[in-house]
Amino acid sequence: MKILFLVTEDWYFFSHRLSLAREAKRKGFDVLVVTRVTNHGKQIEDEGFRLIPIGMARAGMNPLKELATLWELIRIYRSEKPDIVHHIAMKPVLYGSFVARITRVPRVVNLLAGLGYIFTASRWKAVLLRKFVSNAFRILLNRPNSRVIFQNPDDQNLMMRSGILKPESTVLIRGSGVNTRVFLPTPEPPGIMTVVLAARMLWAKGVGEFVEVARLIRAKGMDARFILVGDPDPENPAAVPSHQLEAWNNSGVIEWWGRREDMPSVFTQAHVVCLPSYYGEGLPMVLIEAAACGRPIVTTDAPGCREVVLHGENGLLVPVRNVADLAGALEKLIADPALRQKMGMRGRELAVSEFSVEKVVSQTLALYQELET
């Protein structure tokens, strides 16, 4: 059996789907990864997977380039003749499903890891794209040999209620899973209270609200550090410019650490992890990693985020874009070490029982097997 993974970025495949591909290979699959190669091509090949670089851009809108990408995918699918294709994220799902239909791929798995910018933004471009994508999904994703994986029930129900997808075409598998042998609980670090927001630097991830809360809490004389971890995403219209991040960092209101590959180490330096997102998340990996590391979480009562946090048990949920409530939740945890410890322990329990990578991989491989029959 040959499985083809289509994803726009090699780093995303490596960080979110590597364990799944490893287990598929161990089960006897011939694993092929089709992606844009930037920094992780050699690492993917070193895993024993075949790698085909492509020029697909997540935010590309040039008609000629998009047609060239479609033709490139048609040639690959015809040449490789995969038994299963697994498309990951919005554009690969759209393009890959179209190409799979033309080339008669027998089994198609689509993963919508959150509905993102197109389904959450109110800009006119997003509204137009939403109408186009919804109609395309209705045509392409309801085939008998096709399933769509959702990471949270809110997104799944939205697509079914709107008539875009039939219930039998959808599957719920919560998140990408966390390696609980790598992300381990550690004691709180000594010293100043540290709050970490780790994500792509997008306004819709709540970066602006986080900075405003840092200003408010510091103005009250509370001694705390506020850390942003992650790079801007120039292909996303909601990206926070680098010069803005540098200005905040230089002003001392927050620290900007940029992209980090050593996330377990980052969490050992944190007392609280915060993600005030209103982006349209699937199920944020940073939250299940933080839970696995025994860190209490403050996040928004929004799709995806609320899947990880049981309010009052392993963290606190706040309304989206509400600076006052966000500040209050963080102040509560900053002031109460016993509550932080209690929530951290509960978060670890949930990570192990509900969000382990073994569970996610097992459910996904079972879906492959279901489509085989």
C-alpha positions, 0 to 999 in steps of 0.5 A: 500500500502506498500512502501520499501525504500532501501538505504545503510546508515541510516543517508542518509535516515534520512537527505534526504528522511525523509520528503518523508517517512513522507508524504507517511505514512500520505497518508496511506502507510505502510513505511518500511526502509531497510538500514545499521544502524549506528546512526539513527536507533532509530530516524527512528523507532520513526517516526513510520517506520518499520526498517530492518537493513542490512549489505550492504556496499557502497564500498563492493567488496568481492564476497561472501559478495555481494552475501550474501547481494543479498540473504538477499535482496531477503529474505526481498522482498519475505517476505515483498511483497512491492507494491512499492520499492524506491531504492536510490543511485547507489548500491541499484538501481543496487541490488534492481532492480535485486532483484525486478525483481526476486521477481516480485515487481509490481512497482519500483522507482530508484533514481540516486542522481548523477553519482558519482565515477563510472561515473566520475573517470578515474581509471581502476577500475572505468572504468571497473565498469562503463561498467558493471553498464551501461550494468546492468542498460540497462537490469534492468531499462527499464521495463514498471513498473520502473522509474529512477529519476534524479536530474539534466538534464545533468545526465538524458541526458547522460543516454539517449544519451548513450542508457542506458535508454529509455526516457520514463523510466526517470523522472527529480525531482530536488534534495531532497528538503529543509525545508524552515521553518527550513533553514531561512535567517539571517543577516550576522554575525559580524566579520571576513569574513567566507567562508564555504565548507560543504560536505563529505571530498572528493578530488572530492568535491574540498577540495584541491582546497578550501585549496589552495584558502585559502592559496592564499587569506590569502597570499594577506593579506585579512582577512578571515576564511575558514571552512571545515565542514564534515567527511571523507568517508572511503568507497570512494576512493576519501576520504581526509585522517583525518591526512591531515585534521588535518594537515591543521587545525593545520597549521591555513590555514583552520579550520576543524569542522568535521561533524555537525548536526546543519547546519542552525547554521553553515550557520548563521556563514557564509558569503559565501558558497563554493562547488568547486565540480567535483564529479558527483553531483546529486543536492547538498543539501548543496547548496539549504540549503545555498540558503534557508539561504540567503547565496551567493554561489560559486560553479563549472559550473558542473552538479548538482551544476549549477542547483542551481546557476544562475550565477551573480544572487544568486552566481558565477559559476567557471570552475572545478579545476580552483584555480585562478577563484575560488579565484577571485570569492571568493575575489569578494564576500568577498569585496562586502557586497552589492552584497552578500546581493543581491545574498543571497536574490535571493537565498532565492527566488529560494529555496522557488520557485524551491527547497522546500521539499514540491515540491519534495515530491509532485512530487515523490508521483505523480510518485508513483500514476502514476505507480499505474495506 
